[in-house]
Amino acid sequence: MIQTALAFVLKHLIVDTAAPFLRVVSLVILAFLLSGLRARYGTASSTVAHAAINSIASAAVLVTAL
């Protein structure tokens, strides 16, 4: 689980190299939550949760931009 969470965080930090501290903290927390979902319920549950989180974040950005 820790390896999966670290891989998740590192991938996102590589994409977002100038991430502020709070972004890094939120990524670590999210990584462990999604890794726990994956360990307990399988890959599909963490994938759906990740997609839902990204959709909510994208919608928030769109609403803010309008």
One Martini backbone bead per residue (centre of mass of N, CA, C, O) as a GRO file, in nm:
protein
   66
    1MET     BB    1   0.058   0.063  -0.021
    2ILE     BB    2   0.298   0.257  -0.001
    3GLN     BB    3   0.398   0.224  -0.291
    4THR     BB    4   0.144   0.329  -0.429
    5ALA     BB    5   0.138   0.608  -0.295
    6LEU     BB    6   0.419   0.703  -0.390
    7ALA     BB    7   0.366   0.678  -0.692
    8PHE     BB    8   0.135   0.880  -0.700
    9VAL     BB    9   0.289   1.126  -0.594
   10LEU     BB   10   0.526   1.129  -0.795
   11LYS     BB   11   0.362   1.160  -1.051
   12HIS     BB   12   0.227   1.435  -0.967
   13LEU     BB   13   0.498   1.591  -0.917
   14ILE     BB   14   0.609   1.572  -1.202
   15VAL     BB   15   0.374   1.729  -1.333
   16ASP     BB   16   0.382   1.925  -1.054
   17THR     BB   17   0.667   2.086  -0.978
   18ALA     BB   18   0.517   2.358  -0.830
   19ALA     BB   19   0.413   2.248  -0.568
   20PRO     BB   20   0.261   2.315  -0.300
   21PHE     BB   21   0.245   2.205   0.015
   22LEU     BB   22  -0.066   2.144   0.024
   23ARG     BB   23  -0.061   1.962  -0.225
   24VAL     BB   24   0.122   1.745  -0.111
   25VAL     BB   25  -0.051   1.670   0.131
   26SER     BB   26  -0.307   1.594  -0.032
   27LEU     BB   27  -0.169   1.370  -0.196
   28VAL     BB   28  -0.093   1.185   0.037
   29ILE     BB   29  -0.374   1.139   0.147
   30LEU     BB   30  -0.503   1.038  -0.116
   31ALA     BB   31  -0.311   0.803  -0.165
   32PHE     BB   32  -0.391   0.640   0.090
   33LEU     BB   33  -0.691   0.618   0.030
   34LEU     BB   34  -0.667   0.479  -0.250
   35SER     BB   35  -0.494   0.241  -0.151
   36GLY     BB   36  -0.703   0.131   0.045
   37LEU     BB   37  -0.921   0.076  -0.160
   38ARG     BB   38  -0.754  -0.118  -0.334
   39ALA     BB   39  -0.689  -0.329  -0.112
   40ARG     BB   40  -0.995  -0.389  -0.034
   41TYR     BB   41  -1.166  -0.361  -0.343
   42GLY     BB   42  -0.984  -0.270  -0.571
   43THR     BB   43  -0.915  -0.100  -0.858
   44ALA     BB   44  -1.193   0.023  -0.938
   45SER     BB   45  -1.247   0.198  -0.686
   46SER     BB   46  -1.000   0.391  -0.717
   47THR     BB   47  -1.066   0.485  -1.003
   48VAL     BB   48  -1.341   0.611  -0.946
   49ALA     BB   49  -1.246   0.805  -0.725
   50HIS     BB   50  -1.042   0.958  -0.898
   51ALA     BB   51  -1.245   1.054  -1.113
   52ALA     BB   52  -1.428   1.209  -0.916
   53ILE     BB   53  -1.217   1.407  -0.810
   54ASN     BB   54  -1.141   1.526  -1.086
   55SER     BB   55  -1.426   1.627  -1.159
   56ILE     BB   56  -1.464   1.819  -0.923
   57ALA     BB   57  -1.213   1.993  -0.976
   58SER     BB   58  -1.288   2.077  -1.265
   59ALA     BB   59  -1.557   2.212  -1.196
   60ALA     BB   60  -1.439   2.424  -1.005
   61VAL     BB   61  -1.264   2.564  -1.216
   62LEU     BB   62  -1.492   2.641  -1.411
   63VAL     BB   63  -1.663   2.807  -1.213
   64THR     BB   64  -1.438   3.009  -1.141
   65ALA     BB   65  -1.383   3.109  -1.443
   66LEU     BB   66  -1.686   3.223  -1.486
   0.00000   0.00000   0.00000
